[in-house]
Amino acid sequence: MLRLPHHEVPSASLTPTPGGPPVRGDPAKDPFRPDRHTRQVPSTATSREDARRVLRLFRPHVRTLSAVGALIALSALAGVAAPFLLREIVDVALPTGDLRLLGWLVAGLLGIAAATTALDVVQGLLTTRVGQAVMHRLRVALYSHLQRMSLGFFARTRTGEVQSRIANDVGAMQTVVTSTGADLVSNLATVVVTSVAMLALDWRLALVSFAVLPSSVWLNRRVGRVRRRITAERQRQMAEMSATVEETLSVSGIHLTRTTGRTPEVVERFTRQSDEVAGLEVRSEMAGRWQWSLITLTMAAVPALTYLLGGWLRGTGSALTIGTLVALVTLQAQLFRPLGALLRIVVRLHASMALFTRVFEYLDTPPEVVERPGARTLPRPRGRVEFRGVSFGYPGAEAPTVTDVDVDVPAGTSLAVVGATGSGKTTLGYLLARLYDADDGQVLLDGVDVRDLTARSLSDTVGVVTQETFLLHASVAENLRFAKPDATDAELERAARAAQVHDLVAALPQGYDTVVGERGYRFSGGEKQRIALARTILRDPPVLLLDEATSALDTRTERALSAALAELSAGRTTITIAHRLSTVRSADQVVVLDRGRVVERGTHDELLARGGRYAELVAADGAREVAGDAEDDGVPAQAVRP
């Protein structure tokens, strides 16, 4: 992954940077302490819009959901029929001793149980399929959207935070998406049908049962709001913990903590984050528990009150039968069970909306670099590169990084961009590869603005190798074929030889099948750069952008690789961004940047003869180059005087 140099990245953050509480000492000085931002609870309008968006996720599955609804209705009707059969057993079959009727009624009860079970199985299959389809669509939409985000987004956002949104947030939606909706409809249908049946049996006793509803709904709304706030905070803390794991348990993270002696502090940081998550889990579980206890107690008392009222009615000469009373109490159980489940589902939905809101935050973040409608391709790119009046500043930066840059690189020629740290050299490379878009001016390939090209055409035309190489945790061959999946073994070897890395790879026990390790940690910095260069060479791009691509090489390897690159550059446009000026002497033209502006241009000899800024850079670089040569010859660098 490419990352901006620290001097070119603004400090503004797109999202609050997760982190842990200070370990000790002054909090403002603790490197692990993030800037805390208090996020506002979503407004009612926002919550309603999020709910509508969630419902739209299910729109492609309307037919399947309609079938699920029909199955739920049948299951609810079948469940309500059982108490009526029970009434007939108590009032007719048992008192009269009609065994034939009793047999049919019992068979009906058994048939209803079998039918509802079968309906539940089919309903579960359909809802699971729909839920997984929605989850798949949401995951892919989020991942695809993040792939389109600009380099600046990832420079401002911790990798662990991004991973948490995809893994923790989307993963936590699993139950909600796959089963909660069906459970909600099923329990709601059961409550409605059961209520109608109770009113049909005896409206007076039914009203006693309904008395618990208003207070239950009111308490449920309060608990739901509390759960949503707690869930949002819990997911933020989990993202924080995921970021800590991603940073500190990587190869580089372990190396850093061990060599700086910060292992105890890192463990303490993770312990505190885990403790916060555990505390939030307890708060989420216990939120509204006493309200639920009151509701449960009330629901348990209602059947007893129903028997009392039923006995009083029978004592006053009412036509209420014992079978009706038993059937009504049975329906109460069928009412309160789904009612309690329904209230809990509503609370769960309130909490889950915090998850959807977090995912929607990323989906609603517009990409800073987008492919224009009707974007063009370059069928036979020649490789001419032009910067016309290009200016660019990173979001939040006080001043532009590059200003009014004009550079013309004819096809097949080489350009070297040099300058002090922070002068904007790497930024020009980012603009050419369209990792950012220029604020003013144009970056052109063969006369076409890069903003008018398709992303595929641009990536096929411009090959980029940076000083911060990224290798996949895969074999050397798989890393090379990432650039060209259909490359043959012979093509891999040619690219590796051109990058001066074939002999090294061939000498490994498993050769090109050797796994490079996380971020290529099994190889040195120079070896990783050569593998990355071979990966780019394999694509054979017309334009080759080398951003400090030989910075990790020793002088001898750099010279050998430079000779190979000179051969590869024949007929190819090569743009080299370098601090080590020994790599740019043979360039057709050299551009010197100072604070984002072009201050000099010409060949190496011309600029050296002027005695200006370039000559100063060469003089400063000379001592380092002489020291490097001496070290290659076995002479300690300290013994060499510039």
GUVOGU-566285 format. One line per 10 residues: their letters; for each residue x, y, z of C-alpha. Coordinates in pm, 1 decimal, always signed. Example, Ala and Ser with C-alpha at 12.3 -4.5 7.8 and 13.67 -1.06 7.14 Angstrom:
AS> +1230.0,-450.0,+780.0 | +1367.0,-106.0,+714.0
end
This chain:
MLRLPHHEVP> +0.0,+0.0,+0.0 | +131.2,+343.6,-86.8 | +153.0,+593.8,+195.0 | +222.7,+963.8,+181.8 | +547.9,+1086.8,+328.2 | +478.9,+1242.4,+665.0 | +580.6,+1584.6,+543.9 | +320.3,+1577.2,+266.8 | +23.4,+1441.7,+461.5 | -210.2,+1691.5,+628.8
SASLTPTPGG> -296.7,+1634.3,+988.9 | -671.6,+1654.6,+933.9 | -852.2,+1326.1,+989.0 | -1154.9,+1199.8,+802.2 | -1262.9,+987.3,+1095.4 | -1160.5,+992.7,+1462.2 | -836.2,+799.6,+1488.8 | -891.9,+505.2,+1718.3 | -649.9,+455.2,+2000.9 | -620.8,+371.2,+2364.4
PPVRGDPAKD> -619.4,+564.6,+2688.3 | -286.5,+704.9,+2806.2 | -72.9,+455.0,+2985.1 | +107.9,+688.4,+3214.6 | +252.6,+1036.8,+3236.2 | +124.0,+1341.2,+3055.8 | -171.1,+1237.4,+2834.1 | -83.4,+1499.8,+2577.5 | +258.1,+1341.3,+2530.3 | +148.6,+980.6,+2512.4
PFRPDRHTRQ> +196.8,+854.3,+2153.1 | -85.3,+603.0,+2189.5 | -344.1,+861.5,+2292.6 | -570.6,+965.4,+2002.3 | -759.1,+1287.3,+1963.7 | -1097.6,+1219.7,+2117.3 | -1404.3,+1329.2,+1923.2 | -1752.8,+1309.0,+2065.7 | -1986.3,+1193.8,+1793.0 | -2341.1,+1312.4,+1804.4
VPSTATSRED> -2625.3,+1066.1,+1838.3 | -2802.4,+1042.8,+1500.4 | -3110.1,+1261.8,+1469.5 | -3457.2,+1118.8,+1426.9 | -3457.2,+1217.9,+1058.6 | -3121.9,+1044.9,+1006.4 | -3243.6,+733.6,+1186.3 | -3553.9,+718.7,+967.9 | -3348.3,+760.1,+651.9 | -3112.3,+483.3,+764.3
ARRVLRLFRP> -3412.6,+259.8,+829.0 | -3544.5,+328.7,+477.7 | -3203.3,+245.5,+333.8 | -3197.1,-83.5,+521.4 | -3538.2,-171.5,+379.4 | -3415.0,-88.4,+29.5 | -3147.1,-354.6,+69.3 | -3425.4,-614.0,+64.2 | -3600.7,-473.0,-242.9 | -3449.5,-724.1,-490.2
HVRTLSAVGA> -3596.4,-1007.5,-282.1 | -3959.2,-893.6,-270.6 | -4096.8,-1217.0,-419.7 | -3909.0,-1439.7,-177.5 | -4009.1,-1219.7,+113.3 | -4372.2,-1234.6,-0.7 | -4351.0,-1612.7,+11.0 | -4202.2,-1587.6,+359.1 | -4489.2,-1361.3,+461.7 | -4742.2,-1613.8,+334.2
LIALSALAGV> -4571.1,-1892.9,+528.1 | -4571.0,-1677.5,+841.3 | -4942.7,-1606.7,+803.2 | -5020.1,-1976.9,+761.2 | -4807.2,-2062.1,+1063.6 | -4981.8,-1796.4,+1274.1 | -5328.6,-1917.0,+1171.6 | -5234.5,-2276.4,+1244.7 | -5104.5,-2177.5,+1586.2 | -5429.2,-1998.0,+1674.6
AAPFLLREIV> -5642.0,-2294.4,+1567.6 | -5495.4,-2515.0,+1840.2 | -5668.0,-2339.7,+2137.1 | -6005.9,-2369.8,+1963.9 | -5951.5,-2744.0,+1925.0 | -5854.0,-2752.9,+2291.9 | -6182.1,-2578.8,+2383.5 | -6377.3,-2844.6,+2196.9 | -6186.2,-3117.1,+2381.0 | -6263.0,-2962.5,+2722.7
DVALPTGDLR> -6624.0,-2856.8,+2656.3 | -6748.5,-3136.0,+2423.8 | -6529.9,-3442.9,+2372.3 | -6431.8,-3510.3,+2733.6 | -6771.2,-3438.3,+2904.4 | -6962.9,-3647.7,+2648.5 | -6702.1,-3924.3,+2625.4 | -6701.2,-3899.3,+2245.4 | -6378.6,-4086.5,+2174.4 | -6414.7,-4055.3,+1799.5
LLGWLVAGLL> -6438.4,-3675.8,+1824.9 | -6156.5,-3673.9,+2078.2 | -5938.8,-3871.0,+1837.0 | -6003.8,-3630.4,+1552.8 | -5934.6,-3329.4,+1774.7 | -5607.6,-3479.9,+1903.1 | -5507.8,-3566.7,+1546.0 | -5579.7,-3205.7,+1455.3 | -5349.1,-3083.1,+1733.8 | -5072.3,-3313.5,+1613.5
GIAAATTALD> -5126.7,-3209.0,+1252.2 | -5106.9,-2842.3,+1347.6 | -4776.6,-2903.1,+1529.5 | -4631.3,-3088.4,+1229.0 | -4749.8,-2824.1,+984.1 | -4609.6,-2532.6,+1184.2 | -4277.2,-2714.4,+1217.9 | -4254.0,-2772.3,+843.6 | -4354.5,-2413.8,+771.5 | -4085.4,-2287.6,+1011.0
VVQGLLTTRV> -3816.1,-2496.0,+837.4 | -3905.8,-2366.8,+491.5 | -3937.9,-2012.7,+624.3 | -3595.4,-2037.9,+790.2 | -3436.2,-2157.9,+466.3 | -3582.9,-1871.2,+263.5 | -3499.3,-1600.9,+517.0 | -3143.5,-1728.2,+556.9 | -3090.8,-1719.4,+181.3 | -3226.4,-1366.1,+158.8
GQAVMHRLRV> -3024.8,-1252.2,+459.0 | -2699.3,-1394.7,+325.8 | -2764.5,-1238.6,-15.5 | -2813.6,-899.3,+151.1 | -2499.6,-947.6,+363.0 | -2300.5,-1044.3,+54.3 | -2426.9,-742.8,-135.6 | -2349.7,-507.5,+153.8 | -1999.0,-646.9,+207.4 | -1915.5,-625.0,-162.1
ALYSHLQRMS> -2060.2,-273.2,-189.4 | -1852.2,-156.1,+107.4 | -1532.8,-323.8,-14.6 | -1580.5,-196.2,-371.2 | -1646.2,+154.4,-245.8 | -1332.6,+148.9,-31.0 | -1132.0,+29.5,-331.1 | -1238.4,+348.0,-511.8 | -1134.6,+576.8,-228.5 | -832.9,+796.5,-285.8
LGFFARTRTG> -493.6,+746.8,-129.6 | -570.8,+1034.1,+107.7 | -853.5,+841.3,+270.9 | -620.2,+557.6,+368.3 | -348.8,+799.8,+471.9 | -594.4,+951.5,+719.3 | -763.0,+631.2,+839.1 | -608.1,+346.7,+1033.1 | -618.4,+8.8,+861.3 | -766.4,-155.1,+1170.6
EVQSRIANDV> -1059.2,+87.6,+1163.2 | -1137.0,-3.1,+801.3 | -1107.9,-373.7,+878.1 | -1338.6,-333.2,+1177.0 | -1611.4,-176.7,+963.9 | -1604.0,-474.7,+727.7 | -1550.3,-751.9,+982.4 | -1702.9,-635.8,+1311.6 | -1980.5,-404.3,+1196.7 | -2100.2,-601.3,+896.0
GAMQTVVTST> -2045.2,-926.8,+1083.3 | -2255.2,-807.2,+1376.1 | -2543.9,-748.7,+1134.0 | -2554.9,-1119.8,+1055.3 | -2834.5,-1212.1,+1295.0 | -3029.8,-895.2,+1226.7 | -3027.6,-935.0,+849.7 | -3075.9,-1311.1,+829.3 | -3343.3,-1375.3,+1092.1 | -3459.0,-1066.1,+1278.6
GADLVSNLAT> -3684.9,-939.8,+1000.7 | -3862.7,-1273.1,+967.2 | -3887.3,-1306.0,+1344.3 | -4034.8,-958.4,+1363.6 | -4301.3,-1031.3,+1102.6 | -4370.7,-1377.0,+1244.8 | -4418.7,-1254.7,+1600.4 | -4618.7,-953.9,+1486.5 | -4850.2,-1177.6,+1282.9 | -4889.8,-1411.9,+1578.3
VVVTSVAMLA> -4972.8,-1121.7,+1811.0 | -5233.6,-980.8,+1570.3 | -5400.5,-1313.6,+1492.3 | -5397.2,-1419.3,+1856.6 | -5547.2,-1087.2,+1966.2 | -5832.5,-1127.9,+1717.9 | -5893.4,-1484.1,+1838.1 | -5899.9,-1370.8,+2203.1 | -6153.0,-1099.8,+2124.1 | -6363.2,-1360.2,+1944.7
LDWRLALVSF> -6360.0,-1586.1,+2250.8 | -6439.7,-1321.6,+2513.7 | -6373.5,-951.1,+2469.5 | -6382.5,-877.7,+2844.3 | -6105.4,-1120.4,+2931.6 | -5911.6,-1014.8,+2620.8 | -5902.9,-651.9,+2737.9 | -5747.3,-764.2,+3065.8 | -5467.1,-925.7,+2864.5 | -5413.7,-614.7,+2652.9
AVLPSSVWLN> -5372.4,-387.8,+2957.4 | -5000.0,-469.9,+2970.0 | -4929.3,-342.4,+2618.5 | -4902.8,+41.3,+2657.4 | -4647.0,+35.2,+2939.5 | -4449.2,-239.3,+2766.4 | -4420.6,-42.9,+2442.0 | -4318.4,+276.2,+2626.0 | -4045.9,+101.8,+2825.3 | -3929.0,-79.6,+2513.4
RRVGRVRRRI> -3868.6,+246.1,+2326.4 | -3657.4,+380.6,+2611.1 | -3448.8,+65.9,+2630.2 | -3400.2,+66.4,+2251.5 | -3256.0,+418.3,+2251.5 | -3015.0,+328.3,+2531.9 | -2904.5,+11.7,+2353.1 | -2837.3,+202.0,+2031.1 | -2605.9,+448.8,+2203.6 | -2420.9,+170.3,+2381.4
TAERQRQMAE> -2387.4,-33.0,+2061.1 | -2239.1,+262.2,+1871.9 | -1982.1,+317.0,+2145.3 | -1906.6,-56.3,+2165.6 | -1837.4,-78.5,+1792.1 | -1605.5,+223.3,+1811.8 | -1416.4,+58.5,+2094.7 | -1397.5,-268.4,+1900.4 | -1260.2,-78.2,+1600.7 | -1003.9,+75.9,+1832.9
MSATVEETLS> -906.3,-266.8,+1961.2 | -886.5,-407.9,+1607.3 | -657.7,-123.5,+1505.0 | -431.9,-198.1,+1801.2 | -414.5,-566.8,+1706.7 | -344.1,-487.7,+1340.8 | -65.3,-244.2,+1429.2 | +106.2,-422.7,+1716.2 | +78.9,-786.5,+1607.0 | +219.2,-736.7,+1258.5
VSGIHLTRTT> +582.6,-817.3,+1191.4 | +672.1,-448.7,+1188.2 | +466.3,-382.3,+1500.6 | +634.7,-659.8,+1698.2 | +973.7,-533.9,+1582.4 | +891.3,-180.4,+1696.6 | +753.5,-271.5,+2038.8 | +1038.2,-512.4,+2114.1 | +1314.8,-275.5,+2009.3 | +1164.4,+22.3,+2195.0
GRTPEVVERF> +1079.8,-174.6,+2506.8 | +711.4,-79.8,+2486.8 | +567.0,-431.6,+2512.4 | +424.2,-379.8,+2866.8 | +262.8,-51.1,+2764.2 | +112.3,-203.7,+2450.2 | -27.5,-495.8,+2650.6 | -170.4,-253.1,+2905.2 | -323.2,-47.2,+2627.4 | -493.5,-353.9,+2479.7
TRQSDEVAGL> -605.4,-463.2,+2827.4 | -778.0,-130.9,+2886.3 | -945.4,-139.6,+2547.7 | -1065.6,-494.8,+2606.8 | -1191.9,-395.5,+2950.7 | -1388.2,-107.4,+2797.8 | -1543.4,-342.2,+2542.1 | -1634.1,-590.0,+2816.3 | -1791.0,-313.1,+3023.0 | -1996.3,-194.2,+2728.3
EVRSEMAGRW> -2113.3,-551.1,+2662.9 | -2233.7,-573.0,+3022.7 | -2406.6,-235.5,+2998.0 | -2573.1,-340.2,+2673.0 | -2693.6,-667.0,+2825.5 | -2818.1,-505.5,+3145.3 | -2974.9,-197.1,+2986.0 | -3345.1,-203.9,+3071.6 | -3317.9,-533.1,+3257.7 | -3530.0,-407.6,+3547.3
QWSLITLTMA> -3792.3,-279.9,+3302.7 | -3806.4,-626.1,+3148.1 | -3845.3,-776.4,+3492.6 | -4151.7,-560.6,+3555.6 | -4298.9,-655.5,+3218.8 | -4232.6,-1025.8,+3279.6 | -4388.8,-1005.2,+3626.5 | -4697.6,-836.4,+3486.4 | -4732.8,-1093.7,+3208.7 | -4705.4,-1373.4,+3465.3
AVPALTYLLG> -4978.2,-1215.7,+3680.3 | -5227.4,-1168.6,+3395.7 | -5328.3,-1542.0,+3365.6 | -5401.7,-1556.2,+3739.8 | -5613.8,-1241.8,+3713.8 | -5789.3,-1394.3,+3410.9 | -5888.3,-1704.7,+3610.9 | -6010.6,-1478.4,+3891.9 | -6216.8,-1264.5,+3654.5 | -6345.0,-1573.2,+3472.1
GWLRGTGSAL> -6460.0,-1729.1,+3800.8 | -6634.9,-1407.9,+3896.7 | -6811.8,-1392.2,+3557.9 | -6928.6,-1753.2,+3589.3 | -7052.1,-1675.6,+3939.9 | -7264.1,-1391.6,+3804.5 | -7435.4,-1622.1,+3557.6 | -7221.3,-1551.3,+3252.2 | -7227.0,-1805.5,+2968.1 | -6848.2,-1831.5,+2985.3
TIGTLVALVT> -6748.7,-2198.3,+2967.4 | -6451.3,-2365.0,+3128.4 | -6322.3,-2462.8,+2783.4 | -6338.5,-2101.2,+2669.2 | -6150.7,-1990.7,+2981.5 | -5881.6,-2256.2,+2926.4 | -5855.5,-2168.5,+2556.5 | -5824.5,-1798.7,+2636.6 | -5547.5,-1855.6,+2892.3 | -5371.6,-2073.1,+2634.5
LQAQLFRPLG> -5399.8,-1790.1,+2383.8 | -5255.0,-1554.2,+2644.1 | -4941.6,-1768.3,+2651.2 | -4934.5,-1755.7,+2271.9 | -4975.6,-1378.5,+2292.0 | -4719.4,-1297.4,+2559.7 | -4445.1,-1521.5,+2422.7 | -4430.4,-1354.1,+2078.1 | -4508.1,-1017.1,+2235.8 | -4202.1,-1043.6,+2459.6
ALLRIVVRLH> -3996.8,-1161.9,+2163.3 | -4135.3,-876.8,+1954.1 | -4033.6,-617.6,+2212.1 | -3684.5,-764.5,+2233.2 | -3654.8,-768.1,+1854.7 | -3744.4,-400.4,+1841.6 | -3470.7,-328.5,+2096.2 | -3228.3,-534.5,+1886.3 | -3325.6,-339.7,+1575.7 | -3264.7,-11.6,+1757.9
ASMALFTRVF> -2917.2,-133.1,+1853.0 | -2842.4,-269.3,+1506.2 | -2917.5,+66.2,+1345.3 | -2592.9,+188.4,+1501.4 | -2413.6,-76.7,+1295.3 | -2587.0,+24.4,+973.9 | -2511.8,+390.2,+1046.5 | -2139.2,+314.9,+1077.0 | -2138.2,+122.7,+748.8 | -2342.1,+393.3,+574.8
EYLDTPPEVV> -2087.3,+651.4,+692.8 | -1824.3,+483.9,+475.1 | -2062.9,+423.6,+185.9 | -2161.6,+791.7,+196.4 | -1801.6,+914.5,+193.3 | -1754.8,+1027.5,-166.4 | -1437.5,+914.1,-346.0 | -1209.2,+1206.2,-416.5 | -1095.3,+1048.5,-743.2 | -1369.9,+909.6,-968.4
ERPGARTLPR> -1380.0,+780.3,-1323.3 | -1570.3,+1022.9,-1541.3 | -1865.9,+905.4,-1752.2 | -1747.7,+819.8,-2101.0 | -1384.0,+789.5,-1991.8 | -1143.3,+704.3,-2274.7 | -879.7,+439.2,-2326.7 | -541.4,+475.8,-2495.0 | -534.3,+192.1,-2749.5 | -166.8,+241.7,-2840.2
PRGRVEFRGV> -11.3,+471.5,-2581.2 | +318.2,+629.8,-2684.0 | +406.3,+761.7,-2338.9 | +427.5,+1140.6,-2366.1 | +373.7,+1300.5,-2025.0 | +289.2,+1666.8,-1965.8 | +225.2,+1874.5,-1656.0 | +52.6,+2199.6,-1754.2 | +20.0,+2459.9,-1482.5 | -36.0,+2191.2,-1220.1
SFGYPGAEAP> -108.3,+2299.0,-863.6 | -217.3,+2077.6,-577.3 | -255.2,+2092.9,-201.2 | -354.5,+1814.8,+35.7 | -687.7,+1863.1,+215.8 | -632.2,+2060.1,+534.4 | -283.9,+2177.1,+434.9 | -207.0,+2544.8,+483.3 | -24.0,+2584.3,+152.1 | -15.6,+2399.7,-181.6
TVTDVDVDVP> +239.3,+2120.4,-210.7 | +309.4,+2192.4,-579.0 | +237.8,+2519.4,-756.8 | +214.4,+2600.0,-1128.1 | +433.0,+2311.4,-1245.2 | +502.5,+2293.8,-1621.0 | +696.9,+1991.7,-1744.6 | +694.5,+1822.2,-2086.2 | +838.8,+1470.1,-2115.1 | +845.6,+1353.2,-2479.2
AGTSLAVVGA> +765.4,+987.9,-2539.1 | +1062.6,+758.3,-2494.5 | +1271.4,+1007.9,-2297.2 | +1369.7,+1018.4,-1933.3 | +1296.4,+1280.6,-1669.4 | +1452.3,+1310.7,-1325.5 | +1268.6,+1504.9,-1054.1 | +1491.1,+1612.4,-766.5 | +1462.9,+1840.4,-469.5 | +1484.6,+1854.9,-93.6
TGSGKTTLGY> +1252.7,+1658.0,+130.5 | +901.4,+1801.1,+115.1 | +953.3,+1979.3,-216.2 | +664.2,+1791.7,-381.2 | +849.4,+1530.5,-588.4 | +639.3,+1233.3,-476.3 | +322.4,+1439.0,-514.2 | +389.3,+1480.6,-886.9 | +410.4,+1102.4,-913.5 | +79.7,+1065.1,-730.0
LLARLYDADD> -84.9,+1310.7,-970.3 | +49.7,+1124.4,-1273.6 | -80.4,+790.4,-1140.7 | -401.6,+973.8,-1047.1 | -392.8,+878.6,-682.6 | -501.4,+1239.9,-641.2 | -648.2,+1492.9,-883.5 | -477.3,+1825.3,-947.0 | -652.4,+2130.3,-804.7 | -549.9,+2339.6,-1105.0
GQVLLDGVDV> -392.8,+2261.7,-1438.8 | -372.2,+1933.3,-1625.7 | -171.1,+1612.9,-1618.3 | -168.5,+1470.6,-1970.8 | -81.3,+1133.8,-2126.0 | -40.6,+1154.1,-2503.9 | -234.7,+1480.2,-2489.0 | -526.9,+1333.5,-2293.6 | -605.6,+1453.6,-1941.1 | -559.7,+1160.4,-1702.5
RDLTARSLSD> -900.1,+1251.5,-1555.6 | -1054.5,+1159.0,-1891.9 | -896.6,+811.6,-1898.1 | -1039.1,+492.1,-1758.2 | -868.4,+361.3,-1448.2 | -763.6,+44.6,-1633.0 | -613.6,+236.0,-1924.5 | -417.9,+461.7,-1687.7 | -281.7,+172.4,-1482.3 | -186.6,-15.7,-1800.6
TVGVVTQETF> +2.4,+288.8,-1927.7 | +183.2,+399.4,-1611.1 | +382.7,+148.8,-1405.1 | +477.4,+267.4,-1055.7 | +753.9,+147.6,-825.9 | +794.4,+324.7,-491.7 | +1047.0,+313.6,-211.4 | +781.6,+168.0,+22.6 | +727.5,-161.7,-153.9 | +432.2,-379.7,-63.1
LLHASVAENL> +444.6,-754.4,-115.0 | +156.2,-991.2,-55.6 | +185.2,-1277.2,+191.9 | +223.7,-1520.3,-96.5 | +492.9,-1677.7,-311.3 | +733.2,-1475.3,-521.5 | +559.2,-1600.5,-836.5 | +215.3,-1500.1,-705.5 | +347.2,-1154.8,-616.0 | +481.6,-1110.1,-967.0
RFAKPDATDA> +166.2,-1243.9,-1132.4 | -44.4,-995.6,-935.3 | +54.7,-748.1,-1207.3 | -3.8,-994.9,-1491.3 | -205.4,-1303.7,-1392.6 | -149.1,-1484.3,-1723.2 | +229.9,-1439.5,-1725.4 | +430.8,-1750.7,-1811.8 | +725.3,-1877.8,-1607.5 | +958.4,-1756.7,-1880.7
ELERAARAAQ> +812.8,-1405.3,-1856.5 | +856.4,-1410.3,-1480.6 | +1221.3,-1504.5,-1518.4 | +1287.0,-1233.4,-1779.8 | +1133.8,-967.5,-1555.6 | +1329.3,-1092.1,-1254.6 | +1655.9,-1090.9,-1451.2 | +1587.1,-736.5,-1566.9 | +1533.8,-633.0,-1205.2 | +1856.4,-807.9,-1096.3
VHDLVAALPQ> +1668.7,-1043.7,-862.9 | +1650.8,-1375.2,-1053.7 | +1973.5,-1519.9,-911.3 | +1857.0,-1444.3,-558.2 | +1515.2,-1609.0,-606.2 | +1653.5,-1907.1,-797.1 | +1897.4,-1976.5,-510.7 | +1613.6,-2014.4,-259.2 | +1515.4,-2373.8,-167.5 | +1170.0,-2331.2,-321.3
GYDTVVGERG> +1269.0,-2081.0,-586.1 | +977.7,-1877.6,-719.0 | +740.1,-2074.3,-493.4 | +902.2,-1925.7,-181.2 | +652.0,-1742.9,+38.8 | +776.6,-1388.9,+99.8 | +610.7,-1348.1,+442.0 | +398.7,-1058.7,+564.0 | +483.8,-748.2,+360.0 | +784.4,-939.8,+223.1
YRFSGGEKQR> +955.5,-949.9,+560.2 | +1175.3,-1245.6,+461.9 | +1363.3,-1021.4,+220.1 | +1576.3,-716.4,+275.2 | +1459.6,-372.9,+168.2 | +1668.1,-382.8,-148.2 | +1547.7,-731.8,-237.1 | +1185.2,-626.9,-191.6 | +1241.8,-325.8,-415.3 | +1384.6,-546.5,-689.1
IALARTILRD> +1089.6,-787.7,-666.0 | +850.4,-493.4,-685.6 | +1042.1,-358.0,-984.2 | +1020.2,-698.8,-1156.7 | +644.8,-695.2,-1092.7 | +613.7,-363.6,-1273.0 | +848.2,-463.6,-1555.5 | +629.9,-770.0,-1613.2 | +345.6,-540.6,-1717.7 | +570.5,-367.2,-1975.0
PPVLLLDEAT> +410.4,-22.3,-1930.0 | +495.3,+258.3,-2178.1 | +558.5,+492.9,-1882.8 | +772.3,+387.1,-1588.5 | +750.7,+595.0,-1270.3 | +1031.0,+520.9,-1022.9 | +976.3,+694.0,-689.6 | +1296.6,+630.6,-492.7 | +1277.0,+278.8,-637.1 | +1645.3,+211.1,-567.2
SALDTRTERA> +1671.1,+385.3,-230.1 | +1717.5,+58.4,-38.2 | +1989.9,-77.6,-267.1 | +2360.3,-73.6,-200.9 | +2571.8,+121.4,-444.8 | +2694.2,-179.3,-646.0 | +2344.5,-328.1,-688.4 | +2210.0,+15.0,-772.4 | +2466.7,+56.9,-1047.6 | +2387.1,-284.9,-1192.2
LSAALAELSA> +2014.7,-215.8,-1172.7 | +2057.8,+129.6,-1323.8 | +2233.0,-27.9,-1619.5 | +1946.0,-274.4,-1657.5 | +1691.8,+7.2,-1628.9 | +1877.3,+206.0,-1892.1 | +1834.9,-89.1,-2125.9 | +1467.7,-125.3,-2032.6 | +1406.3,+245.9,-2079.5 | +1485.4,+230.2,-2449.0
GRTTITIAHR> +1164.4,+340.9,-2621.8 | +995.5,+387.3,-2285.5 | +919.1,+708.0,-2095.9 | +1090.4,+697.3,-1758.0 | +1028.0,+940.9,-1473.3 | +1264.3,+903.3,-1181.0 | +1203.6,+1069.8,-845.0 | +1522.0,+1050.0,-643.7 | +1720.5,+1180.7,-349.5 | +2035.7,+992.6,-453.7
LSTVRSADQV> +2143.2,+1201.6,-749.4 | +2375.6,+935.2,-884.4 | +2065.9,+773.7,-1036.4 | +1967.4,+1078.1,-1245.3 | +2288.6,+1180.7,-1422.0 | +2193.6,+1014.1,-1748.9 | +1839.3,+1157.0,-1758.9 | +1743.7,+1350.0,-2073.2 | +1622.2,+1632.4,-1851.2 | +1631.7,+1713.0,-1482.4
VVLDRGRVVE> +1369.6,+1920.0,-1302.3 | +1453.5,+2072.8,-966.3 | +1166.3,+2143.8,-725.7 | +1186.5,+2380.8,-432.6 | +880.5,+2425.1,-212.7 | +658.9,+2288.5,-486.4 | +786.7,+2509.3,-767.3 | +1015.7,+2431.5,-1059.7 | +1329.0,+2638.9,-999.6 | +1563.8,+2476.3,-1250.4
RGTHDELLAR> +1552.6,+2245.4,-1550.3 | +1806.4,+2105.4,-1793.3 | +2054.1,+1820.0,-1823.5 | +2282.6,+1712.0,-1543.6 | +2584.9,+1885.5,-1696.0 | +2394.3,+2205.4,-1775.8 | +2254.7,+2240.5,-1426.3 | +2586.6,+2155.9,-1266.3 | +2756.0,+2425.6,-1473.0 | +2505.9,+2688.6,-1355.5
GGRYAELVAA> +2607.7,+2640.5,-995.3 | +2251.2,+2685.4,-870.1 | +2019.7,+2479.0,-655.2 | +2095.5,+2154.0,-838.1 | +2468.9,+2201.6,-787.8 | +2406.6,+2247.7,-416.5 | +2208.7,+1923.2,-402.1 | +2483.9,+1738.8,-589.5 | +2749.0,+1872.0,-351.5 | +2543.8,+1763.3,-50.2
DGAREVAGDA> +2484.4,+1423.2,-203.9 | +2848.6,+1370.6,-294.9 | +2964.9,+1292.2,+58.2 | +2696.5,+1026.3,+102.2 | +2786.3,+867.0,-231.1 | +3158.2,+858.2,-152.6 | +3086.7,+703.7,+186.9 | +2866.7,+441.2,+22.9 | +3138.2,+351.1,-227.4 | +3390.7,+316.6,+52.4
EDDGVPAQAV> +3163.0,+85.2,+248.8 | +3116.5,-132.3,-61.1 | +3496.0,-160.3,-82.7 | +3522.5,-266.4,+281.9 | +3634.3,+75.3,+411.2 | +3446.6,+204.5,+718.1 | +3236.5,+504.6,+629.1 | +3376.3,+696.6,+925.0 | +3720.8,+681.0,+767.4 | +3613.1,+859.9,+451.3
RP> +3622.4,+1236.9,+430.8 | +3403.0,+1416.8,+176.5
end
